[in-house]
């Protein structure tokens, strides 16, 4: 495998522009960089925060496993996946996927593939905290997310 994906699971925020630049700096073979940043929504004003839990080590290993599938499937020159954990307020970053390639289609598809996997199979659990002080419970995967992942 020519490209080793860069994977991080962290509590701290990330800088999408810096991560994008890291994959394209001083590279003449990069013709496209696709970035996806997932943000926490406020769910029409009812959500004060999402709390994301994971098993350290297991989450990184599983994301790395699927990211390696992506770099084998598409001719990417770089792939970064950063997923946050902990308490995240509406408007804050949750996840970043950056895919670089010589051509846009490979970068788009690799990033899309990674997000479909992260939404449905990555070992993270999301608990809602409501603005009224109550806990909204654990967030279940949506049927639409499962359907999107099935296309791969």
Helices and strands as residue ranges (DSSP letters): E 6-10, H 16-24, E 32-39, E 47-54, H 58-73, E 76-84, E 86-88, E 93-101, H 104-120, E 124-130, E 135-138, H 143-150
